[in-house]
């Protein structure tokens, strides 16, 4: 008697299709990586109001340190692409090691200048430069992990959404809890925040990484692709100058600067313009209700209208919400509406950007014949550092020029206006630039992406047959 065929699971039909547990695990890994956001959100305030550094000194530190340590990104990416594929994968072990090292350095970058008040600015420079280099070991393989898990387009979209949801959830928890923890501006409160966040970040990373598999790393290694990854440093630089890649890098720089400016000057905005830092926690809850539907809608909108159009739509919504604050900068109701609308627009961008990053990694292999995920991810890391440096320093320079001095009890009109300009106008102008750049410069549409994926699949099959 013949046995009836059983229904195969989605994973059995397509080994590149992912289960729910793996999607959650990938999200948990990315949630663990958000703890370094403290350097963008509260380090500025900690250095000026607790350590006692001047606003101009901190601005210069952020600008110089981030640009200088950004030079290490291409080198780190170049070396990581030469890392061997182990039985645990290529990037998974490196992510765990990098996360632990970054957590230790996060403690030092906050409290080193406080613990050693003599030469505190020098200590700040050393630790801030160091965290930029060490965090590469965490962030670059983390950004390059997604295309190593699967080449299935729907699964990649799912991973992009999981990454965006989890990273934002981690940032949300920080943005709600951190202002409440440090609202009294006491050193013990900062100890609780920084040590607690670092430990939780390491635990989440280790737990999440255990549930993720690098299928493409194993597949490409078996097909001989691992050998092709040994490109020269000059070849890597040429790859990063491919038009879609360089346009994406410039666009992402603008987007990251918006985030850096907003997170850095946000604490000053809620403290000195709206009068209470705890309002920042309330706005974070409001933003949660704007982010979740945006993340849910991002994939179907981009599938229906294309990633490029969806990105531009989200950018327009973000500008409208941000400028809405100008109606009344002291009104909580206006702040609630502005936060909801702007974060909805920004929430549409995040999953799309992660998917576009994976598209650029595939494009590099398509053009060069060599897989350079770490190199492309390193460009992202470099951009983030430049954005943190420039985005973190510009508001402080503007505030310093307006007369801001640490410990001020009463803000002058000029200082208040400088904070409003930095928090509202600057991000809006940068987002407008992104819209123009995407509209006229980025040509990697869905038709080209599908063609590239089909060509790469054929090449991998031929390589496997040749083996």
N, C-alpha and C positions, 0 to 999 in steps of 0.2 A: 504494500500500500504506500502510495507516494505521500510524503509529508508536505503539508501546505506551506507555501513560503510565508515567512513571518515578515511583518512590517519592519523595515530598518529605520533606525533613528536617523535624525538629520545628520548626526556626526558620522554615522556609518555610510550614508549616501555620499557625503562630502566631508572628507577628513579635515578640510580647512574651515568647516562650519564650527562655530563655538557654542558651547553650552552656557547656561545662565551662570553657573558657578564660576566659570573662567572670566566671564564679563565682570562679575562682582569682584573677583580677585584682582583683575587689572585696575578696576576703579580704586580698590583699597590701596594698591601700590602708589597710585597717583595722589591719593589723599594723604598718604604718609609723606609725600614729597613737598607738601604745601607749608610745612612748618618754617621753612626759611623765609616765608613771606613776612615774618616778624621784622626782618632787617629793613623791609620797605615801609612797613606800617608804623613801627614804633621806635626804631633805632634813632631816627632823626630827632624825635621828641626826647628820647632818653639822653642822647648826647648833649642837647642844648639845655634841658631843664634839670637833669639829674647830675650828669658828669660836669656840666658847666662850660662846655665848649661854645664858642661864638657861632652864630648862624653862618657867617661867611666862612669860618674855618671848616665847618661841617660840609658846607656846599662844595668847597674846594676838594675836600677829602673824597666825597662821593664822585665828583667828576673825574679827578685824576686816578683814583684807585680803580674805578670800574673800567675805564678805558685802557689803563695799563694791564690789568689782569685779564682783560678780554683778549689780549694777544695770545694767551695760553690756550684759548679755545680751539683754534685750528690745529695746534700741535697735539692737544689732547685727543681731538677727533681723529687725526691722522694715526695716532698710536692705538686708539681703541679699535679702529677698523682692522688693525693687524693682530688684535687679540685672538687667541685660538678659540674654536668652538669646542666646549667641553660637554660632558654628559648632562650638565645642568643648563646648557645653552651658552650663548656668547655674552649676552648682556646681564642676565639675571644675577650671577655672582658679583659682578662689578657694581651693580646697583646697591646691593646690600652693604658692601664694603664702603662705598661712597657715602651712603646715608649715615652710617655710624660715624665716619670721620667728620662729616658736615655737622652733625649734632654736637660733637665735642667742640668744634670751632665756633658754632653759634653761641655757646656759653662764653667763650673767650672774647668774641667780638663785642658782646654786650658789656661784660663785667671786667675785662682786662683793663680798660682805661679807668674804671672806677676803683678797682683793687690797687692799681699802681698810679696814684694821682700825679706823681712826679714823672713828667714826660708822657702824660696821658694822651696827647695828640699823636705822639709817635707810636704808642701802643695801639691806638685806634687805626692808624695807617697800616701797621703790620698785620693785625688780625683781620682787618677788612680786606686787605689784599689777599691774605691767605685763604679766607673763606671763598673768595672768587675762584681761586685755583682748585681748591678741594671740592667745592660744590660741582665742578665740571664732571668729576668722577661719578656723581650721582645723576646730574641733570641730563648730560649728553646721552648716555645709554638709555635713560628713561624716555627721552624724546624719540630715540631710535628704536624702541622696543616694539611699537605697534606694527610696523610692516614686517617684523620678524616673526610675529605670531601667526599671521595668515595673509593670503593674497586674495581672499574672497571679498569682493567689494561690499556686500551687505554686512558681512562680519566686521569689516573695517569701519563701516559707518557706526555699527553698534559699539565697537571699541572707542571710537571718537566721542560718542555720546557718553559712554561710561566714564571716560577720562575727564571730560568737561564737567559732568555732574559731580564726580567724586572730588576733583580738584576744587570746584566751587563750594562743595559741601564743607571741605576742610577749611577753606578760606572763610566761609560763612561762620563756622564754629569759632574761629579765631576772632573774626570781626565782631561777634556778639560777646564772647566771653572776655577777650583781652581788654576792651575799654572798661568793663566792670571790675576786672581784677586790678588794673593799675590806675583807676580813677583817682585814688588818694595820692598818687605820685610818690609812693614810698618805695624804698629799695627792696624791702621784703616782698612786696607785691610783684615787682619785676623778677625776683628770684623764682617765685611760684610760676609765673607765666613762662619764662624761658626754659627752666629746667623741666617743667611739666610737659611743655610742648615738644621739646627735644626727645624725651623718652617715648611719648606717644607716637611721634613720627617714626622712630626706629621700629617700634613694635608693629605698627601698621604695615610698614614696608616689608618686614620679614614674613609676616603672616600672608600678605597679598602675593608676594613673589613666589611663594610655595604653590600657589594655585594656577600659575601661568606656564604655558609651554611655548617654546620657540620653535614652531614647526618649520618655518621658512629657513631658519639657521641650519637645521639638520638637512633639509631638502637641498639647499644651495651647496652645503658642504659635500653631500653625496654626489651632486652634479658637477663638482669641480669648481663651483663659483668662488669658493674660499680662496683659491689661487689668484683669481682675477682681481681680488680686492687689494692686492699689493700694488697700488698705484703710487706714483711719486708725489712729492709735496707740490711740485709745480703743476702736475695734472690735477691735484685737488683744487688748487686755486682757480684753474681754468673751469672746472666743474661748477664752482660757485658763481662763475660769471655767466653761465648759461642764462639767457634772457628771462625765462620764467622763474628761475631760482633767484636771481638778483632782484627782480621786481618783488617777489614774495618777501625777500629779506628786508627791503626798504619799507614795504607795507607793514610787515610785522614789527619793525622798529618803531614806526609811528604808533601802532596799536599798543605796544609795550610801554612807550613813553606816556600814553594816556593813562594806563594803569598805574605806572610809577608815580606820576604827578598826583593822581587822585588819592592813592593810598598814602603817599608821603605827606601831603598837605591836608588830608582829610581830618587828621587829629587836630590840627590848628583851626580848621574851619569850624568844626563842631565845638571846640573849646572857646575860641575867641570871637567868632561871628555869631554863632547860635547860642553861645553862653553855657554849654554843658556838654562835656565829653560823652556822658552816658547816652545822649541822643544818638550817637553813632551806633550803639547797640540796637536801638529801636529801628533805625534805618536799615540795619543788616537783616532784621526780621522781615521788613517790608520787601527788601531786595530778594529774599528767598522766594516770595510769592511771584516775583517777576521772572526770576531765573528758571524755575522749574518748568513752567509752560514754554518758555523760550527754548530750552534744551530739548523738550519733547517735540516741538514744532520744527526745529532747525533741520533735521534730516529730511522729513517729508517736503519741506519748502525747497531745500536745495536739490532734492531729487526731481521735483516738479519744475522748478524754474532755473536750475543750475546753481552751482556754488557761487559763481561770480555775482549773479543777480541777487541771490540771497544775502551775500555779504554786503552789498551796497545798500540793500533795504534795511538790514540791521543797523548799519552805520547812520543812516538818516534818522531812524528812530532814536538812536543814542543821542544824536545832536539835539533833537527836539526836547528830549527829556532833560538833558543837561542844562540847556539854556532856559528851561522853565524856572529854574531856581532864581533867575534875575527878577521875577515878578515881585518876590519878597524874600530876601535872604534870611530873615529872622523867623519866618513862618514855618511851623512844624508841618502844617497841612500841605503847604507848597512843597516842602522838602520830601514829604511822603510821596506825593504824586510824581515829582521829578525823579526820585530814586527808583520808583517802580517802572516808569517808562524807560529811563536810561538803561537800567539793568536788563530790561527785556530786550532792548536792541543789542546790548553787549552780549547777552546770553545767546543770541542767534549766531554771533560771530565765532564763539569759542569752538564748538564742534566742527564748524566749517574749516577753521584754521588748522586744526589737528589733521583733518582729512587732506587738506591741501599740502601739508608738510609731507605726508606719505606719498602723495602724487609726485611731488618734486624729487623724492628719493627714487621713485620708479623712473622718472624722466632722466635722471642722471645716468642710471644703468642703461636706459634705452639709447642715449647719445654716446656714452663712453664705452659701454660693454663691461663696466666695472661697478660693483656694488659699493656704495660709499655712504651708508646710512649715518655713520658717526660723523662724517665730515659735514653732511647737510644739517644734522642735529647740532653740531658744534657751531654752525653759523647762527642757529637759533639762540644758543647759549650766549654767544658773543653779542648778539643783538640785545638780549635781555640785560646783559651787564651794561652795555652802552646806554640803554634806556633807563636803567636804574641810576646810573651815574649822572646822565644829562637831565633826566626827568626829576631826579631827587635834588639836584643842585639848582636848577633854574628857579623854582619857587623860593628857595632860601636866598638866592641872590636878589630876587625881586623884593622879598620881605626885608632883607638887610638894607637894601637901597632905600626902602620906604621908612626905615627907622626902627625895625624890630630888634629888640634886645631881650635875651633870655631873662625870664623872671619878671617881665612887665606885668603889672597888675591892671593897668588901663591901656587899652589899645587906641592909638590915634586913628583918625579917619584914613590917613594914607596907608597905614599898616593893614587896616581892615580891608580896604579896597584891593591891596596887593594880594591878600589871601583869596578874596573872591575872584580876582582875575586869574590867579593860578589854578583855582579849583574848578572854575566854570568855563572861562573863555579859552584858555590854552588847550584843554582836551578837545573842545569843539573844533578849533582850527586844525588840529592834527587829524581829527577824524574826517574833516572835509577834504584834506589832502589825500587821505586813504581812498576816498570815493573816486576822486579824479584819477589817481594812479591805477586803481583796479579797472576803471572804465576804459582807459586808453592804453594801458601798458601790459596787462596780464592776459595772455592769449591761450592759456592751457585750459580749454573747455572740455566738457564731458566727451565729445566725439573724439578728441585727440587722446584723452586718457584711456578710453576703451581700446583704441587702436594700439596704444603703448602696451597695455596689459596683455593683449592678445599676442603681440610680438614677443614679449618677454616670456610668456608661457611656452611659446614655440621654441624659443632658444633653450629654455631649461630642459624641455623634453629631448631636444637634440643632444644636449650635453650629457644627459643621463644615459641616452642610448649609446653614445660614444664611449662612456665608461664601461 
